[in-house]
Amino acid sequence: MRIAGWVLSVLIGLFLAVASAAPKFLGIEAATDAMMVVGWPVKYMVLIGAIEVVCVVLFLVPRTALLGAVLTTGLLGATLAANLRVDNPLFSHTLFSIYLGVAVWVALWLREGKVRAVFPLLR
């Protein structure tokens, strides 16, 4: 279970760092377009990318993983709200934050015995 949790954690970290934060740092058109669609000024793009990277690092470091998961959940909640507000497609855009958030907590549950002790889904 621990190995599966770490594999999933690394995949989530790579996704958030490479597919989400990096385009913001590089000013790629897809990132600027997404910011405009949800109504966020482009001037916040690098800040949001930095927040994503901090959340990923906190999530991947075992000692701060719980804090990273909580902060990532907050970030994903804001993403959901922004997409919902502009009426983006429900299952592909708006609920993607829920899918990713569930994956974050499943990964943490799989890799951390203390989290499994708090949320004992298996006996």
Buried (B, 14 or more C-beta within 10 A) or exposed (E): EEEEBBEBBEEBBEBBBEEBBBBBBEEEEEBBEBBEEBEBEEEEBBEBBEBBBBBBEBBBEEEEBBEBBBBBBEBBEBBBEBBBEEEBEEEEBBBBBEEBBEBBBBBBBBBBEEBBEEEEEEE
